Amino acid sequence: MFRPTALTIGALLICSVSTRAQTINIWPGIAPGSEHWTQKEVTYENTPVGTVVQNVVTPTIAAYLPDRKNATGLGVIIAPGGGFVALAMSRGGVDVAHWLQQQGVAAFVLKYRTLEKRGDGIPSMDQDTAGRYAIADGIQALKVVRRHADEWGVDPNHIGIIGFSAGGMLASGVLLQADPASRPRFAAFIYGAPFGVMPRIPRGLPPVFMAWARDDGIARAFMPRFYDALVAAGTQPESHIFPSGGHGFGMQAQGKASDNWFDDFANWMRVIRVLR
């Protein structure tokens, strides 16, 4: 199967299988815990990181499905980053979905709830409090994708999750659920991990992939901490630590060591036998 590199990713994003996606709400009605939220969702196009969404009250998933003749039966939920006050929907969302489509993978971009954005920059916040809505949305998204598995051509037992930055903390909550049957088939953490108190790490977790850059001033302290906690609990993550790349590289080609992380991720999915 054709495997794109950083040199071809731009062409793939233009010539994807389909730029249209089926979008559905993940909760029946108002998402639990945000019944009294009054902020209005806003979308910004053409920012330096592509499309950015803020003030999300109604979480959704957008399904990007591969051509049926190339479909592998694998599904991956994608959680973009944004510090729980915004979502970088392009670089850590739709761009990743288009790449996964080319691998025959059904991709589901999760637009999860974010705190109301007030003022400039990322406000000081308790990460565990800020992230609890996102984690609840991630858990619910996995249930929804499994529920629609037949419709979307996905094996309900082969649905993984990948999270970027704050989306990595979301993915950790989905991975670390107490009930093994509720966990994803695998989880990938791209410059994102639990950014608050380290949660309890159960034994017997599904396979884990991690990637970050040494010059990442945001996640470089948290990624090794999470890696060590996983190892202490008996999990052996596949980890890729790049000498350069910074924070938020996503699918962007920068001419840096992190540019081909998605090739490493694809190879790892083949090793754990969820991708052929």
Secondary structure as UniProt FT lines:
FT   TURN            6..8
FT   HELIX           9..14
FT   STRAND          22..25
FT   TURN            32..33
FT   TURN            35..36
FT   STRAND          42..47
FT   TURN            48..49
FT   STRAND          50..54
FT   STRAND          60..64
FT   HELIX           68..70
FT   STRAND          75..79
FT   TURN            83..85
FT   STRAND          86..88
FT   HELIX           90..94
FT   HELIX           95..102
FT   TURN            103..104
FT   STRAND          106..111
FT   HELIX           127..147
FT   HELIX           149..152
FT   TURN            156..157
FT   STRAND          159..164
FT   HELIX           166..175
FT   HELIX           180..182
FT   STRAND          187..190
FT   STRAND          208..213
FT   TURN            214..215
FT   TURN            217..221
FT   HELIX           222..232
FT   TURN            233..234
FT   STRAND          238..242
FT   TURN            250..251
FT   HELIX           257..260
FT   HELIX           261..271
FT   TURN            272..273
//
